Amino acid sequence: MEFKYSAYIPSTDSFVKVGQLTTKDYIELVKYITNADPLALIEAYDDVISQLTNNIDVKSLTRVDKFFILLTIRAICVGPVSYTHLR
């Protein structure tokens, strides 16, 4: 059984089912963020959205749609606590 939850897509006023973010994918995103390469990070975000959603054409999503999906993934799979203050 796979854990699924809904993420809102504002441009279509609909919801999409999203799968759980794996630790491997999370660590990969952290590496892209740490490297400060915005183009690679955007591509990694698109890949994560594509992997975790079914039947969604990532290219048809607006920036706001992607933000809502990624924010939902963060809230459900990672949690509300940010550890950036530990640096």
GUBATOR-769935 format. One record per residue (C-alpha): x, y, z; chain. Coordinates in Angstrom, 2 decimals, padded with zeros to 5 digits, always signed. Example, Ala and Ser with C-alpha at 12.3 -4.5 7.8 and 13.67 -1.06 7.14 Angstrom:
GUBATOR-769935
+---------+---------+---------+----+
!    east !   north !      up ! ch !
+---------+---------+---------+----+
! +012.30 ! -004.50 ! +007.80 !  A !
! +013.67 ! -001.06 ! +007.14 !  A !
+---------+---------+---------+----+
***
This chain:
GUBATOR-769935
+---------+---------+---------+----+
!    east !   north !      up ! ch !
+---------+---------+---------+----+
! +000.00 ! +000.00 ! +000.00 !  A !
! +001.29 ! +003.43 ! -000.92 !  A !
! +000.63 ! +006.58 ! +001.10 !  A !
! -001.20 ! +009.17 ! -001.04 !  A !
! -002.54 ! +012.63 ! -000.25 !  A !
! -004.08 ! +015.49 ! -002.22 !  A !
! -002.40 ! +018.70 ! -003.39 !  A !
! -004.34 ! +021.67 ! -004.70 !  A !
! -003.76 ! +023.01 ! -008.22 !  A !
! -004.96 ! +026.63 ! -008.28 !  A !
! -004.97 ! +027.14 ! -012.07 !  A !
! -007.54 ! +024.36 ! -012.56 !  A !
! -009.20 ! +024.60 ! -009.13 !  A !
! -008.66 ! +020.88 ! -008.68 !  A !
! -006.69 ! +018.42 ! -006.62 !  A !
! -004.10 ! +015.86 ! -007.63 !  A !
! -003.03 ! +012.74 ! -005.74 !  A !
! +000.61 ! +012.85 ! -004.64 !  A !
! +002.83 ! +010.04 ! -003.39 !  A !
! +005.25 ! +010.12 ! -000.49 !  A !
! +008.61 ! +011.86 ! -000.89 !  A !
! +011.40 ! +009.38 ! -000.35 !  A !
! +014.46 ! +010.12 ! +001.74 !  A !
! +016.58 ! +009.67 ! -001.38 !  A !
! +014.60 ! +012.32 ! -003.28 !  A !
! +014.69 ! +014.66 ! -000.28 !  A !
! +018.47 ! +014.36 ! +000.04 !  A !
! +018.86 ! +014.95 ! -003.69 !  A !
! +016.83 ! +018.17 ! -003.42 !  A !
! +018.92 ! +019.31 ! -000.45 !  A !
! +022.07 ! +018.78 ! -002.52 !  A !
! +020.69 ! +020.90 ! -005.37 !  A !
! +019.71 ! +023.63 ! -002.91 !  A !
! +023.16 ! +023.53 ! -001.30 !  A !
! +024.87 ! +023.81 ! -004.70 !  A !
! +022.89 ! +027.00 ! -005.43 !  A !
! +022.26 ! +026.00 ! -009.05 !  A !
! +018.77 ! +027.37 ! -009.80 !  A !
! +018.38 ! +025.68 ! -013.19 !  A !
! +019.28 ! +022.24 ! -011.83 !  A !
! +017.00 ! +022.83 ! -008.85 !  A !
! +014.04 ! +023.74 ! -011.07 !  A !
! +014.61 ! +020.58 ! -013.09 !  A !
! +014.85 ! +018.52 ! -009.88 !  A !
! +011.58 ! +020.03 ! -008.60 !  A !
! +009.89 ! +019.17 ! -011.90 !  A !
! +011.24 ! +015.62 ! -011.69 !  A !
! +009.93 ! +015.19 ! -008.15 !  A !
! +006.49 ! +016.49 ! -009.12 !  A !
! +006.46 ! +014.20 ! -012.15 !  A !
! +007.50 ! +011.15 ! -010.09 !  A !
! +005.05 ! +011.72 ! -007.26 !  A !
! +001.96 ! +012.58 ! -009.31 !  A !
! +000.18 ! +010.46 ! -011.88 !  A !
! -001.02 ! +011.73 ! -015.23 !  A !
! +000.26 ! +015.27 ! -014.69 !  A !
! +002.13 ! +017.08 ! -017.45 !  A !
! +004.56 ! +019.19 ! -015.42 !  A !
! +005.02 ! +021.57 ! -018.36 !  A !
! +001.32 ! +022.47 ! -018.22 !  A !
! +001.57 ! +023.59 ! -014.58 !  A !
! +002.07 ! +027.21 ! -013.65 !  A !
! +004.73 ! +028.31 ! -011.16 !  A !
! +002.02 ! +028.78 ! -008.56 !  A !
! +000.71 ! +025.25 ! -009.21 !  A !
! +004.20 ! +023.83 ! -008.72 !  A !
! +004.65 ! +025.90 ! -005.56 !  A !
! +001.39 ! +024.58 ! -004.10 !  A !
! +002.33 ! +020.97 ! -004.90 !  A !
! +005.85 ! +021.35 ! -003.48 !  A !
! +004.57 ! +023.13 ! -000.39 !  A !
! +002.08 ! +020.32 ! +000.21 !  A !
! +004.83 ! +017.71 ! -000.22 !  A !
! +006.97 ! +019.62 ! +002.29 !  A !
! +004.15 ! +019.92 ! +004.80 !  A !
! +003.08 ! +016.28 ! +004.61 !  A !
! +006.37 ! +014.43 ! +004.11 !  A !
! +008.98 ! +016.62 ! +005.80 !  A !
! +007.08 ! +018.57 ! +008.43 !  A !
! +006.84 ! +022.17 ! +009.59 !  A !
! +010.24 ! +022.49 ! +011.28 !  A !
! +013.12 ! +024.15 ! +009.45 !  A !
! +016.62 ! +023.35 ! +010.65 !  A !
! +018.37 ! +026.21 ! +008.84 !  A !
! +018.95 ! +027.95 ! +012.17 !  A !
! +021.42 ! +025.18 ! +013.14 !  A !
! +024.08 ! +026.33 ! +010.67 !  A !
+---------+---------+---------+----+
***
